[in-house]
Amino acid sequence: MNIAGKFEVSDEILGTFAPIIVYWVYSGIYMLLDSFDNYRLHSRKDEDEKNLVSKSTVIKGVILQQSVQALVAIVLFAVTGSSVEDAREQKPSLFVLGRQFATAMMVLDTWQYFMHRYMHHNKFLYRHIHSQHHRLVVPYAYGALYNHPLEGLILDTVGGALSFLVSGMTPRTSIFFFSFATIKTVDDHCGLWLPGNLFHVFFKNNTAYHDVHHQLYGSKYNFSQPFFVMWDKILGTYMPYSLERRDGGGFEARPTKECKDD
């Protein structure tokens, strides 16, 4: 009984801190790969000139958001403790796990699309909250979670809590889901179009797709994150683009339709 109790605590701790560790390890790998200039979506000059915030400030902002997420995760696991124990004893099948992953992905995407879009269209929220994330005109990997603390709470923390609760996953399943979602989010902001990247093969919502959103011409488009593009396509905010070689090396995502302010 004591061993089981320790095992449950282990799942909860991993569910809380594994995504944070994954975030810094995966973004660190991308920073090591940043020297491959021929695969960058922006030049180093653009990064230095266009970004409006220092890298040290970005790191501090991300650590603050992750601290809030960890606190909410601990509280959430504590509140759902009894139901989690019952679900763990059932040992869900691969079909159930797949259903939980799909449900969590849909819930997270839906929540983040509408909240993200609203923060762009509400001038007060954009000016005082969401514009902080868009100080990174040229995104890079460890800036993926650089947001205003309130935005981080609303979009990421509440969205993650909803996906966890609605899908019915256990803390053990959440370890894998939120680690996967973290890797996907970091990848979307890495600023590199590397050959063989499976996210670019299986997801239309990828590094170039999200890079379009970070540019001035795409600020009212491509709100979807982190997995699918369905809400953009359904609601007319989908910005198609072409990926072209840039003079001097690297790639550039260029819009293939005229942009209009909503």
C-alpha positions in Angstrom: 0.0 0.0 0.0 2.8 2.3 0.8 4.6 1.4 -2.4 1.4 2.2 -4.4 1.1 5.6 -2.7 4.7 6.4 -3.6 4.0 5.3 -7.2 1.0 7.7 -7.4 3.0 10.6 -6.1 5.7 9.7 -8.8 3.1 9.9 -11.6 1.9 13.3 -10.3 5.4 14.7 -10.0 6.3 13.5 -13.5 3.0 14.9 -14.9 3.9 18.3 -13.3 7.6 18.6 -14.1 8.3 16.4 -17.1 6.9 18.9 -19.6 9.1 21.6 -18.1 12.2 19.5 -18.4 11.2 18.5 -21.9 10.7 22.2 -22.8 14.3 23.2 -21.9 16.0 20.1 -23.3 14.2 20.2 -26.6 14.6 24.0 -27.0 18.2 23.6 -26.1 18.7 21.1 -28.9 17.3 23.6 -31.3 19.6 26.3 -30.0 22.5 24.0 -30.8 21.1 23.6 -34.3 20.6 27.3 -34.7 24.0 27.5 -36.5 22.5 25.9 -39.6 21.8 29.2 -41.4 20.6 27.5 -44.5 17.5 26.2 -42.7 16.5 29.4 -40.8 13.2 31.1 -41.6 14.8 34.5 -40.7 18.3 35.8 -40.9 20.3 36.5 -37.8 20.1 40.2 -38.7 16.3 40.1 -38.7 16.4 38.4 -35.2 18.6 41.2 -33.8 16.7 44.0 -35.4 13.0 42.9 -35.3 12.7 41.3 -31.9 11.7 43.8 -29.2 12.8 41.9 -26.1 16.1 40.5 -24.8 16.7 36.8 -24.5 17.3 37.0 -20.7 13.9 38.6 -20.3 12.3 35.8 -22.4 13.9 33.2 -20.2 12.6 34.9 -17.0 9.1 35.1 -18.5 9.0 31.5 -19.4 10.2 30.4 -16.0 7.5 32.5 -14.4 4.8 30.9 -16.6 6.1 27.4 -15.9 6.0 28.0 -12.2 2.3 28.9 -12.4 1.6 25.9 -14.6 3.3 23.6 -12.1 1.3 25.0 -9.2 -2.0 24.6 -11.1 -1.0 21.0 -12.0 -0.3 20.1 -8.4 -3.6 21.5 -7.3 -5.4 19.7 -10.2 -3.9 16.4 -9.4 -4.8 16.8 -5.7 -8.4 17.7 -6.5 -8.9 14.8 -8.9 -7.0 12.3 -6.7 -9.8 9.8 -6.0 -11.1 9.6 -9.6 -7.5 9.3 -10.9 -7.0 6.3 -8.6 -10.1 4.6 -9.9 -9.0 5.2 -13.5 -5.5 4.0 -13.0 -6.7 0.7 -11.6 -8.6 0.1 -14.9 -5.4 0.2 -17.0 -6.9 1.8 -20.2 -6.4 0.0 -23.5 -4.5 1.5 -26.4 -7.8 2.4 -28.0 -8.8 4.4 -24.9 -5.4 6.1 -24.7 -5.7 7.1 -28.3 -9.2 8.4 -27.7 -8.0 10.4 -24.7 -5.1 11.9 -26.8 -7.4 12.8 -29.6 -9.9 14.4 -27.3 -7.3 16.3 -25.4 -5.8 17.6 -28.7 -9.2 18.8 -29.9 -10.1 20.5 -26.6 -6.7 22.2 -26.4 -6.9 23.4 -30.0 -10.4 24.7 -29.7 -9.8 26.6 -26.4 -6.6 28.1 -27.7 -7.9 29.1 -31.1 -10.9 31.1 -29.7 -8.9 32.6 -26.8 -6.0 33.4 -29.0 -8.2 35.0 -31.7 -10.1 37.1 -29.1 -6.8 38.4 -27.7 -5.9 39.7 -31.2 -9.3 41.3 -31.9 -9.8 42.9 -28.5 -7.6 45.9 -28.7 -7.2 46.3 -24.9 -6.2 42.6 -24.4 -3.8 42.7 -27.4 -2.1 46.0 -26.3 -1.7 45.1 -22.6 -1.4 41.3 -22.7 -1.0 39.4 -26.0 1.4 41.9 -27.6 4.1 40.6 -25.2 4.3 37.3 -27.1 4.5 39.2 -30.4 7.6 41.1 -29.3 9.2 38.0 -30.8 8.7 38.8 -34.5 11.4 36.3 -35.2 10.4 33.3 -33.0 12.9 31.0 -31.5 12.6 27.7 -29.6 12.8 28.7 -25.9 10.5 31.7 -26.6 7.5 29.4 -27.2 6.0 30.1 -23.8 7.1 33.7 -23.5 3.7 35.3 -22.7 2.1 37.7 -20.3 1.5 35.8 -17.1 -2.3 36.3 -17.5 -2.2 35.0 -21.1 -0.2 32.0 -20.0 -2.8 31.3 -17.3 -5.7 31.6 -19.7 -4.4 30.0 -22.8 -2.0 27.4 -21.7 -2.7 26.6 -18.1 -6.5 26.6 -18.2 -6.5 25.0 -21.7 -4.3 22.3 -20.4 -6.5 21.7 -17.4 -9.6 21.5 -19.6 -8.0 19.0 -21.9 -6.9 16.9 -18.9 -10.3 16.9 -17.3 -12.5 16.4 -20.5 -10.3 13.6 -21.9 -10.4 11.7 -18.6 -6.7 10.9 -18.7 -4.7 9.9 -15.7 -1.5 11.7 -14.5 0.6 9.0 -16.1 -1.1 9.6 -19.5 -0.7 13.3 -19.0 3.0 12.9 -18.7 3.1 11.8 -22.4 0.4 14.1 -23.7 1.8 17.4 -22.2 5.3 16.4 -23.0 4.2 15.9 -26.6 2.3 19.1 -26.7 5.3 20.9 -25.3 7.6 19.5 -28.0 5.1 20.5 -30.6 4.9 24.1 -29.3 8.6 24.5 -29.1 8.9 23.1 -32.6 6.4 25.6 -33.9 8.6 28.5 -32.6 12.0 27.1 -33.4 12.4 29.2 -36.6 14.1 26.3 -38.4 12.9 24.3 -41.4 15.0 21.2 -41.0 14.9 18.3 -43.4 13.3 15.1 -42.0 11.2 16.9 -39.3 8.2 14.7 -38.8 6.1 17.6 -37.5 6.4 19.2 -40.9 5.3 16.0 -42.6 2.3 15.2 -40.4 1.0 18.6 -39.3 0.0 21.5 -41.5 0.2 23.6 -38.3 4.0 23.7 -38.2 7.0 26.1 -37.8 6.3 28.0 -41.1 2.6 28.1 -40.5 3.0 29.8 -37.1 5.8 32.0 -38.3 3.3 33.6 -40.7 1.2 34.5 -37.7 4.1 36.3 -36.1 4.6 38.6 -39.0 2.7 41.9 -39.3 0.8 40.7 -42.5 -0.3 37.5 -40.7 -1.3 38.8 -37.3 -5.1 38.3 -38.0 -4.5 34.8 -39.5 -3.3 31.4 -38.5 -4.5 31.5 -34.9 -4.7 27.8 -34.6 -2.2 26.1 -32.2 -0.7 23.8 -31.4 -1.9 20.8 -33.5 -4.5 21.4 -36.3 -5.6 24.1 -38.7 -9.3 23.2 -38.8 -10.6 26.3 -37.0 -8.7 28.6 -39.2 -10.1 26.9 -42.3 -13.6 26.7 -41.0 -13.7 30.4 -39.8 -11.8 32.0 -42.7 -8.6 32.9 -40.9 -6.4 30.4 -42.7 -3.4 32.1 -44.4 -1.9 29.9 -47.1 1.8 30.4 -47.8 4.7 29.2 -49.9 8.1 28.3 -48.6 10.8 29.8 -50.7 14.6 30.0 -50.7 15.8 33.4 -49.3 18.6 35.3 -50.9 21.6 34.8 -48.7 20.5 31.4 -47.4 17.6 29.9 -45.5 13.9 29.9 -46.2 11.0 32.4 -46.1 7.3 31.7 -45.6 5.5 34.0 -48.0 1.7 34.5 -48.1 -0.1 33.3 -51.3 -3.2 35.4 -50.8 -3.9 39.1 -50.2 -4.1 40.0 -46.5 -7.1 41.9 -45.1 -7.6 43.4 -41.7 -10.8 42.2 -40.0 
